[in-house]
Amino acid sequence: MKQKNVLRAGATFALAGALALAGCAGAPEAAEEPVASVLDPSDPVQVELWTYYNGTQQQAFEDLVKDFNATQGKDLGIVVTSSSQGGVNDLASAVTDSAQGLVGSASMPDAFLSYSDTASVIDELGMVADLSGYFTDEEKAGFVDSFLAEGDLNGNGGLKVFPVGKSTETLQINMTDFQTFADATGTSLDELGTIEGVTKVAQRYYEWTDAQTPDVVGDGRPFFGRDAMANYLITGSKQLGHEILNIEGGTCTLNFDRATMKKLWDNYYVPMVQGWFSAEGKFRSDAVKTGDLICYVGSSSSVVYFPQTVTVDDETSYPIELGALPDPSFEGGQPCAPQQGAGFVVTKSDEKKETACAEFLKWFTAKEQNTDFSVSAGYVPVTKDALTLENLEAAAKSIEGASENYLVNLPATLDTIEAGVYANPPFKGGVEARAVLERSLSDKAMADRTAVAEAVAAGTSPEEAVAPYLEDAVFDAWLADLTTQLKGAIA
């Protein structure tokens, strides 16, 4: 099957209505015109930015910084420098250490990439600038509403996390090996439109691969994996109408509905312990690269790293084609996928530095610059006029070195965003709570799958080996433990 046959074509795309959010009272007064009067080209101001970009993303960002310094920055009197602090967690730690003035930490940057949870911690220290007054109402109206609303940390219409590039999750598929399986079993891509469908297909794939070696018991191969378990639990519960985290005014209370949690369990833990799903490798694309997975749900921005070949061993490798579908939702549930992508937080300082940061962000999120960056880095732009299939396809075809995978994945990304995306508001203990959600279900599923595999290797039948782990008591014990851990995180 060719790539073009696995793309959803529904993304002609007008997000303004689909992602609109109601405004809140109490916003700082917007600027009537761009605030640049405090800048002086004869006395340039230097601003330092920290990012977590690496590889292709870092290069794309640095190229645009150079362009800004040579053009708009030169005209206004702004010199931007940037540095990567490693990964997302490395940057969050570095910024938090700097904000707290810990021994050995660097001075605070003038702006830094951050998700809302970390930004909220820095904001509580009184160190985050509100950018609302630096942008006119017309400028704000040009952004996708939900992207801008995510930066309103205090619910008063402020703007403390400024969006620069967004992503969501998509289902990314090794179509070459999927097609072989589909031809043999009659499986269709339509079955992968729901989470339950993915589970059923994964069981079918395991049984199909197991049957290929009738003399070996229980050697079927996994079909599916997930990169981010916290996303699954947060958005999955929201799809089912009983979201785990009930957040109001920066405070979180837990909302555990047993039927909802059981459905989440049945469509991750149960297939994991039976070998239908897998979580091997740091990222699931690692397992696709070795032929140990057919597909996974991962960040739409990570598609640039989807492998072009499967390498089974030193002597066996073959090319594969990427296919992409929108993020699957639960049957009968309200579609909801994670809204991802950090924004820039400007450190509270003086009017000149804050203005310089705001002017860079305006330039960086203008249609041409933001489209070029987004395509090169695997993101989607943050303004309404740039976030169209037509604009992004044209850019991806014209930018030298743009990933072909980006184009393949783009319709699925836009369809997922249009169907509904969500980013939970920040709350006290949010970083710790997310860490609990990330490891709790995944760690238990992996440990119990290992125990089942060891029992089968020792001579126990697969059915007998897995049976104890499918009892309701195992689920109830996990749910009780999860509840305790989360209460501790948000206490």
N, C-alpha and C positions, 0 to 999 in steps of 0.2 A: 504494500500500500504506500502511495506517495505521501509526502508530508502534507500537501495541500488538501488531501482528503480527510485529515484528522483535525482540521482547524474549524472552530465554531465561527461562523461568519456574521454573527449578530451585532458586532461592535461598530456600527456606523456612528453611534456614540454621541449622546448629549448628556453630560453628567450634571449639568447645573441643577436640574430638577431632581434627579435621582439621589443626589448626595446633599441636598439642601438641608441645613439645620437652622432651627430658630435661633435668633440672636438673643443676647442677654442684656439686661439693663446694667448701668453703672460702668460702661466702658470709658476709658480715658478718651479725651477729646481727640478726634482725628486731625491730622495736619490738613490745612486747606491747600497747601502746595508742597512739593518736595522740599524738605528741610536741608539745605546745603549751604546756607549763608555763613555758617561758622567755619567753613572750610576755606583754605587759602592755598592755591597752587604754588605760591612762593614759599610757603612754610608747610610742606607736606606732613601729614600725620601717618604714622605707621601703626598698623593693627595686625596682631598675631592670631591666627586661627588654628585650632586643633581639630583633627578629624580622626576617624578610625579607618579611612579608606586605605586600601592596599591594592597593589597590582594595577589592573586596568582602571579601576575606579580612581585610584590615587593619581595616575597619569592624566586621566581626563580632567580631574579637578585642577591639578597643577597647571595644565595647559591653559585653562580658562583664567586662572589667577594671573598668569603672565599676560594674557590678552587684556584683562582689566587694567593691570598696572600700566600697560603701554597705551591705553586709550582713555577710557572714562576716568580711571584713577589718576592719570597724568593731568587731565583737564581739571579735576576737582581738587587735587592735592592729597591723594590717598595712596599709600603703598601697602599692599597686602602681602603678608608672608604666611605660609602654612606648613604644618608638619603633622605626620601621622603618629599617633600614640600607640599603634598596634591594633588590637581588635576592639570591639564595642566595650567589653568589660574592662580592658586595659585603660581605655580612655575614661570611662566612668570612674574608675579608681583614681586615676591621675588627677582628674578635675576635683573630685571630692577631697582628696588629700590636700590639694592646693587651696581649696576654699576654706579648709579647716586650719591651714597654716602648719601642717605637720612637718616635723623636722625632716629635711632632705627633699621635700617636695618643691617643685618649680613654682614660679610666680603664676598667678592666674592668667590664662590667655584672655584676649579681648573678646573672643567668641569661640564657641566649641560646639561640635555636634553632640546631640543628646536626645534620648527618649524622655518622655514626660516624667517618669518616675524619678530618674536621676535629677532632672531639671527642678523638680519639686523640692528635693532635698536641698539643692543649692539655693533655691528661692527662699526657703525657710531661714536661711542664713542672711537674707537680705541682700543677695549679691547678683540678682538677675534683673536686667533692664526690661521694662515694658516697652515694646516697639510700636504700640498702637499709635502713639502720637507722631511717629515718623512716617506714617503712610496715610494717604488720603482715603476717603471712603470709596472713591472710584478705583484706586489701586487695590484695595482689599477685595472689592467686588469681583476683580478679575481672577481671584484664586478659587479653586474648588472649595466649597464651603466647609466640608468635613475636614479637609486637610488643614485649613486655617483654624477651625474650631478646636482642633486637638492641642493647639498651643495656648489655649485659654486655661491656664492652670488653676486659676482661682474662681472661675465661673462668673467673672464680672465683665467679660468682653475684652479682656486684655490680650496681649500677644507676646508671650514669653518663650515660645518655641516656634521658630519660623520655618515653615516647610520649604525644602529645596529639591527633594526627590522622593517619590513614594513607590511602594511595592505592595504586593499581597502574596497569596499562595496560589499555585496552580498544580495540576497533576501532570507530571512530566514522564514521558513514556519512551522506552526503547521499542520503537515501532517495528524494527527488523525482527526481533525475537517474539514480540507480541503477535505479529502477523502469522508466524509459523504456528504458534499456539492457537490462534483464532481459526486458522484454516482447518486444524485438526479437530477442534472441539465445537465449532460454531459460535464461539464467543464473539460479541460485538462491542465496539467502543461505547455504545449507548448504555451498556450495563454499568459503566464506570461513572455514570452521572450522579450516583448516590453513594453514601458511605456504606450502606448495607450491600449495594451492588458490588462495590470493591471487595468486601469481605467474601461474598459468594464466589466471585471470580477467582479470588486468591485461593479459596479451598479447591476449586476446580483445577487450577494450575498445579497446586501441590499434588493432587491425586493423579493428574495426567503425567507429571514428571516422575512420580513414584512408580507408576505402572510401567515406565520404560525400562526398569530394572527389576523384574519380578523376583529375582533371586535374592534381592537385598531389601530388607524390611525397613520401612520408614525413612527412605532417603529422598523424599520429595523436596522440591526447592521452594523457597519463599517467593512471593510475587510482589509484595508491596511493603513500603516503609514510610515513616514520617520523620521530618527533620526537627520539628518543634512541637513537643508534647503539650506545652502550656497553651499554645494556640488552639490545639485540638480540644482541650478541656474547656477553655474559656468560650470559644466561638461555638463549639458543639453544644454546650449546655444552653447557650443563648438561642441557637437554632431551635432547640426543643422547648423553649419557653420557661426554663428555670435556670437562669445563669448562676453559676457558682458564686461569683463575687457581686454583692450588692453594694454599690459605692455611692455615697451621698456626702457632699461637703467634705471630701477628703478622708472620710471614715468608711471602712469596709466591714460589712457583716456577711457571714456565710449563709448561703442558701442552697442546702443540699436536699434535692428531691430524689428519693431512692430510685424511682423508675428511670429518671434521667441519667443518674450516675450508672445504673445497671446497663443502660443502652450504650453509654460511652465505654464501659468495661467490655461488653459483649462484642464491640466492634474494634477493640484494640487488644486487650489482654487475651481474650479467648483465642483469636487467630494467632497471636504471638506464641502462646505456649504450645500450640499445635503445629507450629512451623510454617504457617501460611504467610505470616509477616516476618520481617526481620529488622533489626536495628544495628547491624554490623557497620563498623567504620565510623569515623568522626561525622561524616555526612553521608546520606544515603546514595549520593552520586558515586561515592567510592565503590559501593556494592554493584551499582550498574556497570561501572567500568570493568569489574571482574566477572560480570555475567551472573552475579548472585542475586540480583533483583531485576525485575522488569520495569517497575515504575515506582514513583514516590511522590508525596506531596511536599513541596519545598518552596522557598521564597521565589517569587517570579524573577527577582534580580539575580538569583543564583543560576539561572538557566544558561548564562554565558559559560559556566563551568561544566555543563552537561557533556559527558564524554562523546567523542566522535567514533571511538572504537571500543570494542570489548576485548580485553586481553585475559584469556583464560590461564595461560602459562607462558613460559618463554618461547614455546613453539607454536602456540595457537592464538591468533587474534583475527578480528574481522571488523569491517566498518558497520556502523549502525546509523539509523535515522531517528531524529527526535520527533515525537508527537506531543501535543499539549492540549489539555482540556481544562475547563474551569474547575476551581476547587469544589470537590463533591460536597453535598450537604445531605443531612438525614432526610429520609423519605417523609414527606408531609411537614417538614420543618421549614422555618423561615430562612432563606439563604443568608448566610452571614460568614464572611471570611475576614481574616485579620487585616487591618490597615497598618502597614509597616513603613519604616523609613524614618530615620532620625531627622530632626531639624536643627537649625543653628540657634543656640542660646547666646545672647550678648551679655557680657558681664557688665554690671552696673559700674559706671565710671564717671566720665564727664561728657558734656554735650558733644564735644568735638569727636571723641572716640566713638561714642554711640552713633552719631550721625554718619561717620565714616563706615561703620559696620552696616548700617541700614542702607546706605547708598550702594555698597557692594552687593548686598542681598537683593536689592531691586534690580541691579544689572544682571546678576547671576540667574534670577528667575524670570527675566524677560524671555519671550518665546524662543528666539533663535538660540541663545546661550543655554537655556534650560533644556531645550529639545536635544541639542548636541550632547550635553552632559548626560542626560537621561539615557539616550541611545547607547552611548559609549560605556556607561556604567551599569546598564541593565535595569534602570529605574523607569518610571513614567513621570512626565512633567507635572507641575503643581498648579498650573493655570488652566482655565477652561478652554481658552483658544488653542493651547498647545496639546491638550489631552484629547486628541482625536486620532482615529486609526489612519486617516488620510495623511495627517501631518507627520506622524511617527513612521509610517511606512516609507514616505518620501525621504525622510531624513536618513533612515536606516539604509536605504538603497544608495544614498549619495555620500555617506561618510565612509571614508577609506578605513578599512579594518573593522567595520562594524560587524558584530557577531550575527551570523546567519540564524543562530538559535534564537536571538532576540525577535527576529521577524516571525519565526515559527510560533513562538510562545505569545506574541503580542495580542492576537484576538482573544485567547483564553484569559489573559491578564485583564483586558478591558471588559470582557463579559463578567468576570468575577467581581470587579469593582462596581460595575453597573448593577449587578444583582444585590449588592449590599456588603459594605465593609464596616469594621468596628475596631476602635482602639479604646480600651478601658481607661477611664480617667485615673490620674495618679491618686494614691492614697498612702497613708502612713503604713509602712511595712510592705509596700507594693513590690519592691525589688526582692525581698525575702520570700514573699508569697509566690511570686512567679518562679523562683528557684525551686520551691517545693513542688509546684505543679509540673515543672519541667522534668523532675527526676522520679517522683513518687510512683506513677503508674509504669513508666518505662523501665526503671530499675527492677521493679518486682517482676515484670513480664520477662525481662531478659534473664534474671536469675532463675525463675521457674522454668523457662524454656531450656536452660542449660541442664537443670535437674532432670527434666523429662528426657532429653537427648541422652544423658548418661545412663538412665534406666533402660532405655531402648538398646543402647550399646551393650548393656550387661545381660540382655536376653529377655527383658520384659516386652510384651507386645505394646505397640504405640497406644492402643486404646486403654490398656490397663495403666500404662505409665502416666497418661495425661488425666485420667478420671478424677484423682483426688483434687486436682487444681481447678476443676470445673464445678465444684460444689459451691453453693451459695454462701457457705460459711467463709470461704476464702475471700469472696467479694466483700462480705460484711466486715471482715477483719481489716481488709485494706482500706475500706471507707472510714472506719473508725480511726485508723492510724493517720489517714490523710486529714481528717477533721482535726485531730490533735496537733499535727504539724502546722496546719494553716492557722489555727487559733494562736499558736505560739508566735507565728510570723507577724500577725497583725495586732498582737496584744499591745 
